[in-house]
Amino acid sequence: MHERTYLDHNATAPIRPEARAALMDALDATGNGSAVHGEGRGARATIEAARAKVAALVGADARGVVFTAGGTEADTLALTPDFFRGEERLGCDVLITSAVEHAAVLRGHRFPVEQVDVLAVDSRGRVELEELDVALAHHAEAGRRALVSVMLANNETGVIQPLAEVARRAHAHGALVHTDAVQAAGRIPVSMRALGVDLMSLSAHKIGGAPGSGALVIADPDLRPAPVFSGGGQERGRRAGSENIPSIAAFGAAAASAGSAVEDEVVRIDALRERLESALRCEFPELVLLVGDVERLPNTSCVALPGVPAENLVIALDLAGVAASAGAACSSGKVTASHVLSAMGVPERIARSAIRLSFGWSSGEEDVDRALGAFRRVWPGLLRRARAA
């Protein structure tokens, strides 16, 4: 079988060796983390060790880490009108978010539709701060408290949002701030304290952990969002159900591995992406590189061959041994029009041709070589068909 190159880390990353080892060790152990006997205490120790490692990855207090089944559940847990500190209710009357958020935020919140404001973004996909100011002032004047949710980095384009400034402006109006940092954590240095956000969603499998684990990190450990479902008192009463200890253990190991190398990895991965993009621009003048002139994740490229449906390019690359992605493929298994690119005002002919190439911890120079070879094989035929259409 021919070697393949995997350029879809933003969808899911290969499991790291450290995470695999932690997963297998936890599978071999027995014990419920809520039990008081020796096996239960061992399970609890595994959970708490992982909690500390996840907190360290994003510069947070371990007491604020709530383990979930993934990033989607973490978003849903965070995006509620009802927060509590002890018995005191800290209600939010409106959700303010951006047009380029992941579907887990745009469709996964627990606010009535009429209590949601969706902010426009500029041509590079960054939230319009002036529009945020207007929305915050409008709701504050009406006596409404807002919950603002803006992602740290976009899953399709890699564009990094001015999140610290979003948080500063939101807090000036008494709002709470949530960020979906699923794509950013472990790929760039992330400090929850420096960003000034109140809630942050994470996902294990994006950084080389096992599927089935994520986390909502809460800056104030005493702040409690209304649970999604009720049951036992796990996770300090914030998320009912016995913890998925093997996946949590793997999450902790992946977080420690990613965090220890993140600064070096930023340089290494950025060099891979730059080499790929430079060669593609040089060899294929018809190629459009989207958001190449704005701060973005070092691992993510969004490119298009106008007139060629993204699905055709993804399939052609797959047959040539390269795994890439497009549109909302990570959530539906199908290639659909990108709401992100549409919100940015990208012409439909380009938006429907855009694909995503994303590197990660397992990527190397050979992946760039194989990707370029695949493009050289498939591009001429795709271009001929596009010109003939």
VOKOL-742070 format. One line per 8 residues: number of its first residue (from 1); their letters; for each residue x, y, z of N, C-alpha, C. Coordinates in steps of 0.2 Angstrom, whole numbers, plus 5000, padded with zeros to 4 digits. Layout:
NUM> a> X/Y/Z/X/Y/Z/X/Y/Z | ...
***
This chain:
1> mhertyld> 5004/4994/5000/5000/5000/5000/5004/5006/5000 | 5003/5011/4996/5007/5017/4995/5006/5021/5002 | 5012/5025/5004/5011/5029/5010/5007/5035/5009 | 5003/5036/5014/4998/5042/5014/5001/5048/5018 | 4999/5054/5016/5000/5059/5021/4994/5062/5023 | 4994/5063/5030/4988/5065/5034/4988/5073/5035 | 4984/5077/5031/4984/5084/5032/4977/5086/5034 | 4974/5083/5039/4968/5084/5042/4968/5084/5050
9> hnatapir> 4973/5087/5053/4973/5087/5060/4968/5091/5063 | 4965/5096/5060/4960/5100/5063/4953/5097/5063 | 4953/5091/5060/4947/5087/5061/4948/5082/5067 | 4954/5079/5067/4956/5075/5072/4964/5073/5071 | 4967/5073/5077/4974/5071/5076/4976/5064/5078 | 4981/5061/5075/4983/5054/5077/4984/5054/5084 | 4983/5049/5088/4984/5048/5095/4992/5048/5096 | 4994/5052/5101/5001/5052/5103/5003/5046/5107
17> pearaalm> 5009/5044/5106/5011/5038/5110/5010/5039/5117 | 5011/5044/5120/5010/5045/5127/5003/5044/5129 | 4999/5047/5125/4991/5046/5126/4989/5039/5126 | 4992/5036/5120/4990/5029/5120/4992/5025/5126 | 4998/5026/5128/5001/5022/5134/4996/5024/5140 | 4994/5030/5141/4990/5032/5147/4983/5029/5146 | 4981/5028/5140/4974/5025/5139/4974/5018/5140 | 4979/5014/5138/4980/5007/5139/4981/5006/5147
25> daldatgn> 4985/5010/5150/4986/5009/5158/4979/5010/5161 | 4975/5015/5159/4969/5016/5163/4964/5010/5161 | 4964/5008/5155/4960/5002/5153/4961/4996/5157 | 4968/4995/5159/4970/4989/5163/4968/4990/5170 | 4966/4996/5173/4965/4997/5180/4957/4996/5181 | 4955/4995/5187/4948/4995/5189/4947/5000/5194 | 4941/5003/5194/4939/5007/5199/4935/5013/5196 | 4930/5015/5200/4926/5021/5199/4928/5027/5203
33> gsavhgeg> 4929/5032/5200/4933/5038/5204/4928/5041/5209 | 4922/5038/5210/4918/5041/5216/4918/5036/5221 | 4921/5030/5220/4921/5025/5226/4927/5027/5231 | 4926/5024/5237/4931/5026/5242/4936/5021/5244 | 4935/5015/5240/4940/5009/5241/4947/5011/5237 | 4952/5007/5238/4958/5008/5235/4958/5009/5228 | 4954/5004/5224/4953/5005/5217/4950/5012/5215 | 4945/5014/5219/4942/5020/5217/4946/5026/5219
41> rgaratie> 4950/5025/5224/4955/5031/5225/4961/5031/5220 | 4962/5025/5217/4967/5025/5211/4964/5029/5205 | 4958/5027/5204/4954/5030/5198/4954/5038/5199 | 4952/5040/5205/4952/5047/5207/4959/5050/5206 | 4964/5047/5208/4971/5050/5207/4972/5051/5199 | 4970/5046/5195/4971/5047/5188/4967/5053/5185 | 4961/5054/5187/4957/5059/5185/4960/5066/5187 | 4962/5066/5193/4965/5073/5196/4972/5074/5193
49> aarakvaa> 4976/5069/5191/4982/5070/5188/4981/5073/5181 | 4976/5070/5177/4974/5073/5171/4972/5080/5171 | 4968/5081/5176/4965/5088/5177/4970/5093/5178 | 4975/5092/5182/4981/5096/5183/4984/5098/5176 | 4985/5092/5172/4989/5093/5166/4985/5097/5161 | 4978/5096/5160/4974/5100/5156/4974/5107/5158 | 4974/5109/5164/4974/5115/5167/4980/5119/5165 | 4986/5115/5166/4992/5118/5164/4993/5120/5157
57> lvgadarg> 4990/5116/5153/4990/5118/5145/4988/5124/5144 | 4983/5127/5147/4980/5133/5146/4980/5138/5152 | 4985/5137/5156/4986/5142/5161/4980/5143/5166 | 4977/5138/5168/4971/5139/5172/4972/5135/5179 | 4967/5136/5183/4966/5133/5190/4963/5126/5188 | 4966/5121/5191/4964/5114/5190/4957/5113/5193 | 4955/5117/5198/4948/5116/5201/4943/5118/5196 | 4945/5122/5191/4940/5124/5186/4939/5120/5180
65> vvftaggt> 4943/5114/5180/4942/5110/5174/4937/5105/5175 | 4932/5105/5170/4926/5101/5170/4927/5096/5164 | 4928/5090/5166/4928/5085/5160/4922/5083/5157 | 4921/5083/5150/4915/5082/5147/4917/5076/5142 | 4912/5075/5137/4913/5070/5132/4916/5072/5126 | 4918/5079/5126/4921/5082/5120/4920/5089/5120 | 4922/5093/5114/4922/5100/5114/4914/5102/5113 | 4910/5098/5109/4903/5100/5108/4900/5100/5115
73> eadtlalt> 4901/5095/5119/4897/5096/5125/4900/5101/5130 | 4906/5103/5129/4909/5108/5133/4906/5115/5131 | 4905/5116/5125/4902/5122/5122/4894/5122/5125 | 4891/5117/5124/4884/5117/5127/4883/5118/5134 | 4888/5115/5138/4888/5117/5145/4889/5124/5147 | 4894/5127/5143/4895/5134/5144/4890/5139/5142 | 4886/5137/5136/4882/5142/5133/4875/5142/5136 | 4874/5144/5142/4868/5143/5146/4866/5150/5148
81> pdffrgee> 4859/5152/5149/4857/5158/5152/4858/5158/5160 | 4860/5152/5163/4860/5151/5170/4866/5149/5173 | 4869/5153/5177/4875/5152/5180/4874/5153/5188 | 4878/5149/5192/4877/5150/5199/4884/5151/5203 | 4884/5154/5208/4889/5154/5213/4887/5153/5220 | 4887/5147/5222/4884/5144/5228/4876/5144/5226 | 4872/5147/5230/4865/5147/5228/4863/5153/5224 | 4868/5158/5223/4866/5164/5220/4866/5163/5212
89> rlgcdvli> 4861/5165/5209/4860/5164/5202/4863/5170/5198 | 4867/5169/5193/4870/5174/5189/4868/5173/5182 | 4862/5176/5181/4859/5175/5174/4862/5179/5169 | 4862/5176/5163/4863/5180/5156/4857/5180/5152 | 4856/5186/5150/4849/5187/5146/4850/5186/5138 | 4856/5186/5136/4857/5186/5129/4864/5183/5127 | 4865/5180/5122/4871/5177/5119/4873/5181/5113 | 4879/5183/5114/4882/5187/5108/4888/5183/5105
97> tsavehaa> 4888/5181/5099/4893/5177/5096/4895/5179/5089 | 4899/5176/5085/4901/5178/5079/4898/5173/5073 | 4898/5176/5067/4896/5172/5062/4900/5166/5059 | 4906/5166/5062/4911/5161/5060/4912/5155/5065 | 4908/5155/5070/4909/5150/5075/4907/5143/5073 | 4910/5138/5076/4909/5131/5075/4901/5130/5076 | 4898/5125/5073/4891/5123/5074/4890/5122/5081 | 4894/5119/5085/4893/5117/5092/4892/5124/5096
105> vlrghrfp> 4894/5130/5093/4892/5136/5097/4886/5139/5093 | 4886/5139/5087/4880/5142/5083/4873/5138/5084 | 4874/5132/5085/4868/5128/5086/4867/5124/5092 | 4873/5124/5096/4873/5120/5102/4872/5124/5109 | 4870/5130/5108/4869/5134/5114/4862/5133/5117 | 4860/5135/5123/4854/5134/5126/4850/5141/5127 | 4851/5145/5123/4847/5151/5123/4841/5151/5118 | 4836/5154/5119/4831/5155/5114/4833/5159/5108
113> veqvdvla> 4831/5157/5102/4834/5160/5096/4833/5168/5096 | 4828/5170/5099/4827/5178/5099/4832/5181/5104 | 4835/5177/5108/4840/5180/5113/4847/5179/5111 | 4848/5178/5104/4855/5177/5101/4857/5183/5096 | 4862/5186/5097/4865/5191/5092/4871/5188/5089 | 4871/5188/5082/4877/5185/5079/4880/5191/5075 | 4887/5192/5077/4891/5198/5075/4894/5196/5068 | 4894/5201/5064/4898/5200/5057/4905/5200/5058
121> vdsrgrve> 4909/5198/5053/4916/5197/5053/4919/5201/5047 | 4925/5203/5048/4928/5207/5042/4930/5202/5036 | 4933/5204/5031/4935/5200/5025/4940/5195/5027 | 4943/5196/5033/4948/5191/5035/4946/5186/5040 | 4939/5187/5042/4936/5182/5047/4937/5184/5054 | 4939/5190/5055/4939/5193/5062/4933/5197/5064 | 4931/5195/5071/4925/5199/5073/4926/5206/5073 | 4920/5209/5071/4920/5217/5070/4919/5219/5078
129> leeldval> 4924/5222/5080/4924/5225/5087/4920/5230/5088 | 4919/5235/5083/4914/5240/5084/4907/5238/5084 | 4905/5232/5081/4899/5229/5081/4898/5226/5088 | 4903/5223/5091/4903/5220/5097/4901/5226/5102 | 4904/5232/5102/4903/5237/5106/4896/5239/5106 | 4893/5240/5100/4886/5242/5099/4882/5237/5103 | 4883/5231/5101/4878/5226/5104/4879/5226/5112 | 4885/5226/5115/4886/5226/5122/4882/5232/5125
137> ahhaeagr> 4883/5238/5122/4880/5244/5125/4873/5244/5124 | 4870/5241/5119/4863/5241/5118/4860/5236/5124 | 4863/5231/5125/4860/5226/5130/4861/5229/5137 | 4867/5232/5138/4868/5235/5145/4863/5240/5146 | 4862/5244/5142/4857/5250/5143/4850/5247/5144 | 4848/5241/5141/4842/5238/5142/4841/5234/5149 | 4847/5234/5152/4847/5230/5158/4848/5223/5157 | 4851/5221/5151/4852/5214/5150/4859/5212/5151
145> ralvsvml> 4861/5206/5154/4868/5204/5155/4869/5199/5149 | 4875/5200/5146/4877/5196/5140/4882/5191/5142 | 4881/5185/5138/4887/5180/5138/4890/5181/5131 | 4896/5182/5130/4899/5183/5124/4903/5176/5122 | 4902/5174/5116/4906/5168/5114/4910/5169/5108 | 4916/5169/5108/4920/5170/5102/4926/5165/5102 | 4927/5161/5096/4932/5156/5096/4939/5160/5096 | 4944/5156/5099/4951/5158/5099/4954/5158/5092
153> annetgvi> 4953/5152/5088/4955/5151/5082/4950/5147/5077 | 4950/5149/5071/4944/5146/5067/4947/5139/5064 | 4942/5134/5064/4944/5128/5062/4945/5127/5055 | 4942/5131/5051/4943/5131/5043/4948/5135/5041 | 4949/5141/5043/4954/5146/5041/4960/5146/5045 | 4960/5145/5052/4965/5145/5056/4966/5152/5059 | 4961/5157/5057/4962/5164/5059/4961/5165/5066 | 4966/5169/5069/4965/5170/5077/4962/5176/5078
161> qplaevar> 4957/5176/5083/4953/5181/5084/4956/5186/5090 | 4955/5192/5090/4957/5197/5095/4954/5196/5102 | 4955/5190/5104/4951/5188/5110/4952/5192/5116 | 4958/5194/5118/4959/5198/5124/4955/5204/5124 | 4955/5207/5118/4952/5214/5117/4944/5212/5117 | 4942/5207/5114/4935/5205/5115/4933/5204/5123 | 4937/5201/5126/4936/5200/5133/4936/5207/5137 | 4941/5211/5136/4941/5217/5139/4935/5221/5138
169> rahahgal> 4932/5222/5132/4927/5226/5130/4920/5223/5133 | 4920/5216/5133/4914/5213/5136/4914/5214/5144 | 4919/5213/5147/4919/5214/5154/4918/5221/5156 | 4919/5226/5152/4918/5233/5154/4910/5234/5154 | 4906/5229/5151/4899/5230/5151/4896/5224/5156 | 4900/5221/5160/4898/5216/5165/4896/5209/5161 | 4898/5208/5155/4897/5202/5152/4902/5196/5154 | 4899/5190/5153/4904/5184/5154/4907/5182/5147
177> vhtdavqa> 4912/5179/5147/4916/5178/5140/4918/5171/5140 | 4915/5167/5135/4917/5160/5133/4921/5160/5127 | 4926/5156/5126/4929/5154/5120/4930/5147/5118 | 4928/5145/5112/4930/5139/5110/4937/5139/5107 | 4941/5136/5112/4949/5135/5110/4951/5129/5108 | 4946/5125/5105/4947/5118/5103/4953/5118/5098 | 4953/5122/5093/4959/5122/5088/4965/5125/5090 | 4965/5129/5095/4971/5133/5097/4975/5130/5102
185> agripvsm> 4972/5127/5107/4976/5124/5113/4980/5118/5110 | 4987/5119/5113/4991/5114/5110/4995/5115/5104 | 4992/5120/5100/4995/5122/5094/4999/5129/5094 | 4996/5133/5098/4999/5139/5100/4999/5140/5108 | 5004/5144/5111/5003/5145/5118/4997/5148/5120 | 4993/5146/5125/4987/5148/5127/4987/5149/5134 | 4985/5155/5136/4984/5157/5143/4978/5160/5145 | 4974/5156/5148/4967/5158/5150/4967/5165/5154
193> ralgvdlm> 4972/5165/5158/4973/5172/5162/4974/5177/5158 | 4979/5177/5153/4981/5182/5149/4975/5184/5144 | 4972/5179/5142/4966/5181/5137/4960/5184/5141 | 4960/5183/5148/4954/5186/5152/4948/5183/5151 | 4947/5177/5148/4940/5174/5147/4938/5170/5153 | 4932/5169/5154/4929/5166/5160/4928/5159/5159 | 4927/5157/5152/4925/5150/5151/4929/5148/5144 | 4932/5142/5144/4935/5139/5138/4934/5132/5137
201> slsahkig> 4932/5131/5131/4931/5124/5129/4937/5121/5125 | 4938/5114/5127/4944/5110/5124/4942/5104/5122 | 4946/5101/5118/4944/5094/5115/4950/5090/5115 | 4950/5084/5117/4956/5079/5118/4959/5077/5111 | 4954/5075/5107/4957/5072/5101/4960/5077/5096 | 4959/5083/5097/4962/5088/5092/4969/5089/5094 | 4972/5087/5100/4979/5087/5101/4982/5081/5102 | 4979/5075/5100/4982/5069/5100/4980/5065/5106
209> gapgsgal> 4975/5066/5109/4972/5062/5114/4967/5057/5111 | 4963/5054/5115/4958/5049/5112/4951/5053/5112 | 4947/5051/5107/4940/5053/5106/4937/5052/5113 | 4932/5056/5114/4927/5054/5120/4929/5058/5126 | 4933/5063/5125/4935/5067/5131/4936/5075/5129 | 4933/5079/5133/4935/5086/5132/4934/5090/5139 | 4934/5096/5139/4934/5100/5145/4931/5107/5144 | 4927/5109/5149/4926/5116/5150/4930/5118/5156
217> viadpdlr> 4934/5123/5154/4938/5126/5159/4935/5133/5162 | 4934/5133/5168/4931/5139/5171/4936/5143/5175 | 4937/5149/5174/4942/5153/5177/4940/5154/5184 | 4934/5155/5186/4932/5155/5193/4930/5148/5195 | 4933/5144/5199/4931/5138/5201/4924/5137/5204 | 4922/5143/5207/4916/5143/5211/4910/5144/5206 | 4911/5146/5200/4906/5148/5195/4904/5141/5192 | 4897/5141/5192/4894/5134/5190/4889/5135/5185
225> papvfsgg> 4890/5133/5178/4884/5134/5173/4879/5128/5175 | 4873/5130/5173/4868/5125/5174/4870/5119/5170 | 4869/5113/5174/4871/5107/5170/4867/5105/5164 | 4870/5101/5159/4866/5099/5154/4861/5094/5156 | 4863/5089/5160/4859/5084/5163/4860/5083/5170 | 4856/5080/5174/4856/5079/5181/4858/5072/5182 | 4861/5071/5188/4862/5064/5190/4866/5064/5197 | 4872/5061/5196/4876/5061/5202/4880/5067/5203
233> gqergrra> 4885/5068/5208/4888/5074/5210/4895/5074/5207 | 4896/5071/5201/4903/5071/5198/4905/5078/5196 | 4911/5079/5195/4914/5085/5193/4911/5091/5197 | 4911/5090/5203/4909/5095/5208/4902/5097/5206 | 4898/5093/5204/4891/5094/5203/4889/5098/5196 | 4895/5098/5192/4894/5102/5186/4893/5098/5180 | 4894/5091/5180/4893/5087/5175/4892/5080/5177 | 4886/5077/5177/4884/5071/5180/4886/5065/5176
241> gsenipsi> 4887/5060/5179/4889/5054/5175/4896/5051/5177 | 4897/5045/5177/4904/5042/5179/4909/5045/5174 | 4915/5047/5176/4920/5049/5171/4923/5044/5167 | 4924/5046/5161/4927/5041/5156/4935/5041/5157 | 4937/5037/5162/4944/5038/5165/4949/5036/5159 | 4948/5031/5155/4954/5030/5150/4955/5036/5145 | 4949/5039/5143/4950/5045/5138/4953/5051/5142 | 4951/5052/5148/4953/5057/5152/4960/5056/5154
249> aafgaaaa> 4963/5050/5155/4970/5049/5156/4974/5051/5150 | 4971/5049/5144/4974/5050/5138/4974/5058/5136 | 4969/5061/5138/4969/5068/5137/4974/5072/5141 | 4975/5070/5148/4980/5073/5152/4987/5072/5149 | 4988/5066/5146/4995/5064/5143/4996/5068/5137 | 4991/5069/5133/4992/5073/5127/4993/5080/5128 | 4989/5083/5133/4990/5090/5135/4997/5091/5138 | 5000/5086/5142/5007/5087/5144/5012/5087/5139
257> sagsaved> 5011/5083/5134/5015/5082/5128/5015/5088/5124 | 5009/5090/5122/5008/5096/5118/5010/5102/5121 | 5009/5103/5128/5011/5109/5131/5019/5110/5132 | 5022/5104/5133/5029/5105/5134/5033/5106/5128 | 5030/5106/5122/5034/5107/5116/5030/5112/5111 | 5025/5116/5114/5021/5120/5110/5025/5126/5106 | 5030/5129/5110/5034/5134/5107/5038/5132/5101 | 5042/5126/5102/5046/5123/5097/5041/5121/5091
265> evvridal> 5035/5118/5093/5031/5115/5087/5028/5121/5083 | 5027/5127/5086/5024/5133/5082/5029/5134/5076 | 5036/5134/5078/5041/5136/5073/5041/5130/5068 | 5041/5124/5070/5042/5118/5066/5036/5118/5061 | 5030/5118/5064/5024/5117/5059/5023/5123/5055 | 5025/5129/5057/5024/5135/5053/5029/5134/5047 | 5035/5132/5048/5040/5131/5042/5037/5126/5037 | 5034/5120/5040/5031/5116/5035/5025/5119/5031
273> rerlesal> 5021/5123/5034/5015/5126/5031/5018/5131/5026 | 5023/5135/5028/5025/5140/5023/5029/5137/5017 | 5032/5131/5018/5035/5128/5012/5030/5125/5008 | 5024/5122/5010/5019/5120/5006/5016/5126/5002 | 5014/5131/5006/5010/5137/5003/5015/5140/4997 | 5021/5141/4999/5026/5144/4994/5026/5140/4988 | 5027/5134/4988/5027/5129/4982/5021/5129/4978 | 5015/5129/4982/5009/5129/4978/5008/5136/4975
281> rcefpelv> 5009/5141/4978/5008/5148/4975/5013/5148/4968 | 5019/5146/4969/5024/5146/4964/5022/5142/4958 | 5020/5136/4959/5018/5131/4954/5011/5131/4951 | 5007/5134/4955/5000/5134/4952/4997/5141/4953 | 4998/5145/4948/4996/5152/4949/4988/5153/4949 | 4985/5148/4947/4977/5148/4948/4975/5148/4955 | 4979/5145/4959/4977/5144/4966/4976/5150/4970 | 4971/5150/4974/4969/5156/4979/4971/5154/4986
289> llvgdver> 4975/5157/4989/4977/5156/4996/4972/5161/5000 | 4968/5158/5004/4963/5163/5008/4967/5164/5015 | 4966/5170/5017/4968/5173/5023/4975/5172/5025 | 4979/5173/5019/4986/5172/5020/4990/5178/5023 | 4986/5183/5024/4990/5189/5026/4987/5192/5033 | 4985/5187/5037/4982/5188/5044/4985/5183/5049 | 4985/5185/5055/4987/5180/5060/4983/5174/5061 | 4986/5168/5060/4982/5162/5060/4986/5157/5063
297> lpntscva> 4983/5151/5064/4987/5145/5067/4992/5143/5062 | 4998/5141/5065/5004/5139/5061/5003/5133/5057 | 4997/5129/5058/4996/5123/5055/4991/5123/5049 | 4988/5128/5048/4982/5128/5044/4982/5132/5038 | 4981/5129/5032/4980/5132/5026/4973/5131/5023 | 4971/5137/5020/4964/5136/5016/4965/5139/5009 | 4965/5134/5004/4966/5136/4997/4960/5134/4993 | 4960/5137/4987/4955/5135/4983/4957/5135/4975
305> lpgvpaen> 4954/5131/4971/4955/5131/4964/4948/5133/4961 | 4947/5140/4960/4941/5142/4958/4938/5138/4952 | 4932/5136/4952/4928/5132/4947/4928/5125/4948 | 4933/5123/4953/4933/5115/4954/4929/5114/4961 | 4924/5111/4961/4921/5109/4968/4925/5106/4973 | 4925/5109/4979/4930/5107/4984/4929/5099/4985 | 4923/5096/4984/4923/5089/4985/4927/5085/4980 | 4927/5088/4973/4931/5085/4968/4939/5085/4970
313> lvialdla> 4941/5091/4973/4948/5091/4974/4950/5087/4980 | 4945/5086/4985/4947/5082/4991/4947/5075/4989 | 4943/5073/4985/4943/5066/4982/4949/5064/4978 | 4951/5069/4974/4957/5068/4969/4963/5067/4974 | 4963/5072/4979/4969/5071/4983/4969/5065/4987 | 4963/5063/4989/4963/5056/4993/4965/5050/4989 | 4963/5050/4983/4965/5045/4978/4973/5045/4977 | 4975/5051/4978/4983/5052/4977/4987/5051/4983
321> gvaasaga> 4983/5049/4989/4986/5048/4995/4987/5053/5000 | 4983/5059/4999/4983/5064/5004/4976/5065/5007 | 4975/5066/5013/4969/5067/5017/4969/5074/5018 | 4964/5077/5015/4962/5084/5017/4955/5085/5018 | 4952/5091/5019/4945/5092/5021/4943/5098/5018 | 4936/5099/5018/4933/5105/5016/4926/5106/5019 | 4924/5112/5019/4917/5114/5021/4916/5111/5028 | 4910/5108/5029/4908/5106/5036/4909/5098/5036
329> acssgkvt> 4914/5096/5033/4915/5089/5033/4916/5085/5039 | 4919/5089/5044/4921/5086/5051/4915/5085/5054 | 4909/5088/5053/4903/5087/5057/4898/5083/5053 | 4898/5082/5046/4893/5079/5043/4895/5073/5038 | 4902/5073/5037/4904/5068/5033/4903/5069/5025 | 4900/5075/5024/4899/5078/5017/4902/5085/5017 | 4904/5086/5010/4907/5093/5009/4901/5098/5008 | 4900/5103/5012/4895/5108/5011/4898/5115/5010
337> ashvlsam> 4894/5120/5008/4896/5126/5008/4898/5129/5015 | 4904/5133/5015/4907/5135/5021/4903/5141/5023 | 4900/5141/5029/4897/5147/5032/4902/5152/5034 | 4908/5149/5036/4914/5154/5038/4916/5158/5032 | 4917/5155/5026/4919/5159/5020/4914/5164/5018 | 4907/5161/5018/4902/5166/5016/4901/5172/5021 | 4902/5171/5027/4902/5177/5032/4908/5181/5030 | 4913/5179/5028/4919/5183/5026/4918/5187/5019
345> gvperiar> 4913/5185/5016/4912/5189/5009/4916/5186/5004 | 4918/5179/5005/4922/5176/4999/4917/5175/4994 | 4919/5176/4987/4914/5175/4982/4912/5167/4982 | 4906/5166/4980/4904/5159/4980/4908/5154/4976 | 4910/5156/4970/4914/5152/4966/4921/5150/4969 | 4924/5154/4973/4930/5152/4977/4928/5148/4983 | 4923/5151/4987/4921/5147/4993/4919/5140/4992 | 4916/5139/4986/4914/5132/4985/4919/5127/4983
353> sairlsfg> 4925/5131/4982/4931/5127/4979/4936/5126/4985 | 4935/5129/4991/4940/5129/4996/4941/5123/5000 | 4947/5121/5001/4949/5115/5005/4954/5117/5010 | 4954/5113/5016/4958/5115/5021/4964/5109/5022 | 4970/5112/5023/4976/5107/5024/4978/5109/5031 | 4979/5104/5035/4981/5106/5042/4986/5101/5045 | 4992/5103/5047/4997/5099/5049/4996/5098/5057 | 5000/5094/5060/5000/5093/5067/5006/5090/5070
361> wssgeedv> 5006/5087/5076/5012/5084/5079/5015/5079/5075 | 5012/5075/5071/5014/5069/5068/5017/5071/5061 | 5016/5077/5059/5018/5079/5052/5026/5081/5051 | 5028/5079/5045/5035/5081/5044/5036/5083/5037 | 5043/5084/5035/5044/5086/5028/5042/5081/5023 | 5042/5075/5024/5040/5070/5019/5032/5071/5018 | 5028/5074/5022/5021/5075/5021/5021/5081/5016 | 5025/5086/5017/5025/5091/5012/5027/5089/5005
369> dralgafr> 5032/5084/5005/5034/5082/4998/5028/5078/4995 | 5025/5073/4999/5020/5069/4996/5014/5074/4994 | 5012/5079/4998/5007/5083/4996/5008/5087/4990 | 5014/5089/4989/5016/5093/4983/5015/5088/4977 | 5018/5082/4978/5017/5077/4972/5010/5075/4970 | 5006/5075/4975/4999/5074/4974/4996/5080/4970 | 4997/5086/4972/4994/5091/4969/4997/5091/4961 | 5003/5090/4960/5006/5090/4953/5002/5085/4949
377> rvwpgllr> 5000/5079/4952/4997/5074/4948/4989/5076/4947 | 4986/5079/4951/4979/5080/4950/4977/5087/4948 | 4981/5091/4948/4979/5098/4947/4978/5099/4939 | 4982/5097/4935/4981/5098/4928/4974/5096/4925 | 4972/5090/4927/4966/5087/4925/4960/5091/4928 | 4960/5093/4934/4955/5097/4937/4955/5104/4934 | 4960/5107/4932/4960/5113/4929/4957/5113/4922 | 4959/5108/4919/4956/5107/4912/4949/5106/4912
385> raraa> 4946/5102/4917/4939/5101/4917/4935/5108/4919 | 4939/5112/4924/4936/5118/4926/4935/5123/4920 | 4940/5123/4916/4940/5128/4910/4936/5126/4905 | 4934/5119/4905/4930/5117/4899/4922/5118/4902 | 4921/5118/4908/4914/5119/4911/4911/5125/4908
***
